[in-house]
Amino acid sequence: MARAVVPDGWERADWDDLTAFDLIRTPVYGRAENGGLYPRGWQEPLEVRGVTRLDSGALVISLDQADRGVDPLFVSSQEMKEVGVLWPAGRTRPEPQPWREKLRVHIADIADDVETIRRPFGTTPDLQELADLLARLERAHSESLFADLHRVVSATGYLRVQVGDSNQPHEVREIRSWSVAAHLKAKHALEVFANDPDFAWALRQTHEHHPGTAGDHMDERRSTCARSSASSSRSSS
C-alpha cells in the first residue's frame, strides 16, 4: 500500500515538544517489503491527555476524544518515531491547564462511588446518564462546566433518594452510604472549584459562552428528590 501523504493543514510533530492538550493524528502503521514501518494512513484527530517519557527513550502518549477514551500510543522504537505523528500546521504550544487534572481527580472519585452503586442497583437510564456525564467531565468535555457540575449534584442527590428508598431490596439499601458519599463529594467539588482560581477561570469562560444554562439542564424530578433528601437529613440531625 502507498505511503500516506501529510494532509493539508497538518505537519510532523516534534516529539520533544509534544505535550498535554496537543491535538495530533497518529499513524496507521504499514510494513514495507523490506520490513520497515511507514504510515499507510492517519487517524482522526485526538487530544493528548499526557506524555510519559521513559528512561529507555520510549514514549507513552495517553489520548482522548470527546465521547470515549482510546488506547495509548506506545512509541517504543526510533523507527516508530521516524514514522511520526502529526499536529496542526503552525501549532502553538498549549498553555498548562492545572484545573483539568484537579477536575479529573474529583470526578473520578465520584465515578468510583457511582460504579459501586451500579453493580447491585443495576443500570437504569438515569444512572447511565450520570455515568456518561461523569465520563465526559473526567476528560473536561463539556459545553458548560458550571451547568454540568450542577447536574452531577442534582443527579447524585436523586440517586441518593432512590437507593435509600425503604422499598429497595436489602442489598441495595446496604450501599446507601456510597450514594450519600457520591452526593456529598459532588457538592464539595462544586464548592471547591468555585473558589479555586484555576477552575474559577475555566468556569467563567464556559459560563460566558453558555449563560443561564445551569437551570436549563436541571431535571425537576431530580431537583425535588434532592431537596427532599436535604430536608430529611436536616430533620434527622
Kinemage of the C-alpha trace (Angstrom):
@kinemage 1
@onewidth
@group {chain A} dominant
@subgroup {mainchain}
@vectorlist {calphas} color= white
{ca met a 1} P 0.000 0.000 0.000
{ca ala a 2} L 1.262 3.502 -0.804
{ca arg a 3} L 2.767 5.726 1.853
{ca ala a 4} L 0.202 8.257 3.093
{ca val a 5} L 0.965 11.897 2.451
{ca val a 6} L 0.683 14.515 5.163
{ca pro a 7} L -2.836 16.006 4.852
{ca asp a 8} L -3.320 19.704 4.200
{ca gly a 9} L -3.229 21.756 7.388
{ca trp a 10} L -1.032 19.263 9.260
{ca glu a 11} L 2.700 18.817 9.755
{ca arg a 12} L 5.021 16.412 11.534
{ca ala a 13} L 5.150 16.931 15.291
{ca asp a 14} L 8.292 17.467 17.323
{ca trp a 15} L 8.478 14.537 19.764
{ca asp a 16} L 10.480 16.585 22.255
{ca asp a 17} L 7.826 19.315 22.435
{ca leu a 18} L 4.692 17.145 22.354
{ca thr a 19} L 2.645 17.834 25.486
{ca ala a 20} L -0.775 17.544 27.096
{ca phe a 21} L -3.654 19.201 25.189
{ca asp a 22} L -1.876 18.992 21.836
{ca leu a 23} L -4.118 17.842 19.013
{ca ile a 24} L -2.486 15.075 16.973
{ca arg a 25} L -3.143 12.481 14.297
{ca thr a 26} L -1.478 9.129 14.916
{ca pro a 27} L -0.335 6.854 12.087
{ca val a 28} L -1.902 3.686 10.779
{ca tyr a 29} L 1.288 1.655 10.560
{ca gly a 30} L 2.180 -0.337 7.484
{ca arg a 31} L 5.217 -2.521 6.884
{ca ala a 32} L 7.121 -2.361 3.623
{ca glu a 33} L 8.585 -5.383 1.798
{ca asn a 34} L 11.974 -4.593 3.346
{ca gly a 35} L 10.377 -4.788 6.815
{ca gly a 36} L 10.418 -1.074 7.526
{ca leu a 37} L 7.491 0.812 9.025
{ca tyr a 38} L 5.652 3.535 7.130
{ca pro a 39} L 2.368 5.470 7.562
{ca arg a 40} L -0.314 3.994 5.309
{ca gly a 41} L -2.850 6.418 6.744
{ca trp a 42} L -3.549 8.864 9.556
{ca gln a 43} L -6.156 8.502 12.289
{ca glu a 44} L -8.743 11.156 13.061
{ca pro a 45} L -7.501 13.984 15.348
{ca leu a 46} L -7.203 13.140 19.038
{ca glu a 47} L -6.258 15.226 22.046
{ca val a 48} L -3.142 14.333 24.012
{ca arg a 49} L -4.020 13.718 27.634
{ca gly a 50} L -0.455 13.230 28.766
{ca val a 51} L 3.031 12.224 27.596
{ca thr a 52} L 5.261 9.904 29.625
{ca arg a 53} L 8.905 9.784 28.561
{ca leu a 54} L 10.636 6.612 29.764
{ca asp a 55} L 14.336 6.218 30.561
{ca ser a 56} L 14.621 3.842 27.606
{ca gly a 57} L 13.666 6.674 25.255
{ca ala a 58} L 10.210 5.229 24.603
{ca leu a 59} L 7.100 7.384 24.941
{ca val a 60} L 3.630 6.563 26.173
{ca ile a 61} L 1.063 9.027 24.842
{ca ser a 62} L -2.339 8.983 26.518
{ca leu a 63} L -5.062 10.038 24.094
{ca asp a 64} L -8.632 11.172 24.356
{ca gln a 65} L -11.626 12.093 22.276
{ca ala a 66} L -14.996 13.634 23.014
{ca asp a 67} L -17.065 10.540 23.734
{ca arg a 68} L -14.570 7.951 24.951
{ca gly a 69} L -11.025 7.248 25.950
{ca val a 70} L -8.759 5.479 23.464
{ca asp a 71} L -5.771 3.175 23.821
{ca pro a 72} L -2.474 4.966 24.477
{ca leu a 73} L 0.144 5.148 21.761
{ca phe a 74} L 3.343 3.345 22.815
{ca val a 75} L 6.264 4.651 20.758
{ca ser a 76} L 8.889 2.069 21.588
{ca ser a 77} L 11.498 2.464 18.853
{ca gln a 78} L 13.374 5.014 16.825
{ca glu a 79} L 11.696 3.584 13.737
{ca met a 80} L 8.260 4.438 15.153
{ca lys a 81} L 9.496 7.932 15.980
{ca glu a 82} L 10.647 8.370 12.397
{ca val a 83} L 7.150 7.490 11.150
{ca gly a 84} L 5.989 10.264 13.470
{ca val a 85} L 2.670 11.809 14.358
{ca leu a 86} L 1.069 14.971 13.025
{ca trp a 87} L -0.115 18.151 14.661
{ca pro a 88} L -1.799 21.215 13.108
{ca ala a 89} L 0.387 23.333 10.876
{ca gly a 90} L 1.653 26.376 12.734
{ca arg a 91} L 0.819 24.731 16.069
{ca thr a 92} L 1.451 26.800 19.192
{ca arg a 93} L 2.337 25.059 22.461
{ca pro a 94} L -0.780 24.556 24.611
{ca glu a 95} L -0.982 26.531 27.835
{ca pro a 96} L -0.930 24.476 31.056
{ca gln a 97} L -4.423 23.783 32.399
{ca pro a 98} L -3.973 22.628 36.014
{ca trp a 99} L -7.715 22.794 36.658
{ca arg a 100} L -8.273 19.865 34.311
{ca glu a 101} L -6.227 17.467 36.441
{ca lys a 102} L -7.996 18.690 39.583
{ca leu a 103} L -11.327 18.128 37.882
{ca arg a 104} L -10.321 14.639 36.753
{ca val a 105} L -9.331 13.548 40.271
{ca his a 106} L -12.532 14.790 41.902
{ca ile a 107} L -14.846 13.435 39.222
{ca ala a 108} L -13.073 10.056 39.130
{ca asp a 109} L -13.686 9.728 42.877
{ca ile a 110} L -17.427 10.332 42.385
{ca ala a 111} L -17.480 7.957 39.395
{ca asp a 112} L -15.975 5.180 41.542
{ca asp a 113} L -18.829 5.539 44.048
{ca val a 114} L -21.413 5.515 41.269
{ca glu a 115} L -19.878 2.376 39.767
{ca thr a 116} L -20.006 0.677 43.198
{ca ile a 117} L -23.722 1.502 43.362
{ca arg a 118} L -24.400 0.350 39.823
{ca arg a 119} L -23.306 -3.249 40.456
{ca pro a 120} L -26.081 -4.210 42.934
{ca phe a 121} L -28.536 -1.491 41.890
{ca gly a 122} L -28.440 -2.213 38.180
{ca thr a 123} L -28.112 0.190 35.265
{ca thr a 124} L -31.125 2.454 34.912
{ca pro a 125} L -31.396 5.187 32.250
{ca asp a 126} L -30.796 7.837 34.936
{ca leu a 127} L -27.755 6.031 36.297
{ca gln a 128} L -26.330 5.503 32.815
{ca glu a 129} L -26.848 9.192 32.038
{ca leu a 130} L -24.970 10.114 35.220
{ca ala a 131} L -22.137 7.690 34.411
{ca asp a 132} L -21.831 9.130 30.892
{ca leu a 133} L -21.800 12.678 32.254
{ca leu a 134} L -19.047 11.815 34.739
{ca ala a 135} L -17.011 10.155 31.992
{ca arg a 136} L -17.208 13.329 29.894
{ca leu a 137} L -16.336 15.562 32.825
{ca glu a 138} L -13.312 13.432 33.726
{ca arg a 139} L -11.961 14.417 30.316
{ca ala a 140} L -13.221 18.014 30.635
{ca his a 141} L -15.515 17.585 27.633
{ca ser a 142} L -18.305 19.990 28.487
{ca glu a 143} L -20.043 22.878 26.785
{ca ser a 144} L -20.721 24.371 30.217
{ca leu a 145} L -18.738 23.172 33.208
{ca phe a 146} L -20.894 25.189 35.576
{ca ala a 147} L -24.094 23.562 34.320
{ca asp a 148} L -22.647 20.062 34.236
{ca leu a 149} L -21.289 20.238 37.773
{ca his a 150} L -24.728 21.281 38.960
{ca arg a 151} L -26.183 18.363 37.023
{ca val a 152} L -23.864 15.990 38.899
{ca val a 153} L -25.011 17.419 42.240
{ca ser a 154} L -28.657 17.061 41.205
{ca ala a 155} L -28.261 13.560 39.757
{ca thr a 156} L -26.339 12.189 42.755
{ca gly a 157} L -28.981 13.694 45.048
{ca tyr a 158} L -31.673 11.874 43.099
{ca leu a 159} L -29.625 8.656 43.245
{ca arg a 160} L -29.226 9.065 46.990
{ca val a 161} L -33.015 9.158 47.409
{ca gln a 162} L -33.539 6.182 45.093
{ca val a 163} L -31.005 3.944 46.833
{ca gly a 164} L -32.270 4.875 50.300
{ca asp a 165} L -35.899 4.098 49.474
{ca ser a 166} L -37.322 1.665 52.044
{ca asn a 167} L -38.875 -0.358 49.221
{ca gln a 168} L -35.480 -1.222 47.795
{ca pro a 169} L -34.063 -4.726 48.397
{ca his a 170} L -31.751 -5.091 51.379
{ca glu a 171} L -28.632 -5.473 49.198
{ca val a 172} L -29.385 -2.115 47.565
{ca arg a 173} L -30.117 -0.286 50.819
{ca glu a 174} L -26.818 -1.664 52.171
{ca ile a 175} L -24.926 0.563 49.716
{ca arg a 176} L -26.760 3.725 50.743
{ca ser a 177} L -23.541 5.110 52.240
{ca trp a 178} L -21.967 5.103 48.768
{ca ser a 179} L -24.813 7.166 47.345
{ca val a 180} L -24.549 9.623 50.243
{ca ala a 181} L -20.786 9.851 49.667
{ca ala a 182} L -21.221 10.499 45.929
{ca his a 183} L -23.720 13.289 46.603
{ca leu a 184} L -21.592 14.942 49.287
{ca lys a 185} L -18.478 14.698 47.112
{ca ala a 186} L -20.339 16.308 44.211
{ca lys a 187} L -21.463 19.226 46.387
{ca his a 188} L -17.966 19.557 47.848
{ca ala a 189} L -16.380 19.538 44.376
{ca leu a 190} L -18.654 22.328 43.180
{ca glu a 191} L -17.833 24.391 46.266
{ca val a 192} L -14.093 23.777 45.984
{ca phe a 193} L -13.890 24.538 42.289
{ca ala a 194} L -15.974 27.674 42.572
{ca asn a 195} L -13.285 29.042 44.899
{ca asp a 196} L -10.271 27.668 43.067
{ca pro a 197} L -8.505 30.352 40.977
{ca asp a 198} L -7.592 27.958 38.157
{ca phe a 199} L -11.016 26.381 37.967
{ca ala a 200} L -12.909 29.614 38.538
{ca trp a 201} L -11.272 30.964 35.389
{ca ala a 202} L -12.448 27.945 33.395
{ca leu a 203} L -15.954 28.257 34.829
{ca arg a 204} L -16.094 31.908 33.819
{ca gln a 205} L -15.007 31.098 30.271
{ca thr a 206} L -17.629 28.398 29.739
{ca his a 207} L -20.337 30.304 31.611
{ca glu a 208} L -19.782 33.413 29.500
{ca his a 209} L -20.265 31.319 26.363
{ca his a 210} L -23.311 29.484 27.752
{ca pro a 211} L -25.059 31.895 30.167
{ca gly a 212} L -28.011 30.673 32.153
{ca thr a 213} L -27.635 27.024 31.163
{ca ala a 214} L -27.395 25.600 34.659
{ca gly a 215} L -31.111 25.828 35.251
{ca asp a 216} L -31.874 24.582 31.759
{ca his a 217} L -30.060 21.335 32.468
{ca met a 218} L -31.863 20.586 35.704
{ca asp a 219} L -34.426 17.858 35.762
{ca glu a 220} L -37.249 18.991 38.064
{ca arg a 221} L -37.910 15.476 39.280
{ca arg a 222} L -34.302 15.103 40.411
{ca ser a 223} L -34.261 18.539 41.986
{ca thr a 224} L -37.370 17.734 44.009
{ca cys a 225} L -35.848 14.492 45.255
{ca ala a 226} L -32.562 16.219 46.098
{ca arg a 227} L -34.424 18.836 48.150
{ca ser a 228} L -36.352 16.055 49.850
{ca ser a 229} L -33.063 14.346 50.724
{ca ala a 230} L -31.643 17.558 52.175
{ca ser a 231} L -34.781 18.114 54.242
{ca ser a 232} L -34.650 14.559 55.565
{ca ser a 233} L -31.016 15.000 56.534
{ca arg a 234} L -31.796 18.177 58.461
{ca ser a 235} L -34.753 16.563 60.173
{ca ser a 236} L -32.685 13.587 61.322
{ca ser a 237} L -29.855 15.772 62.624
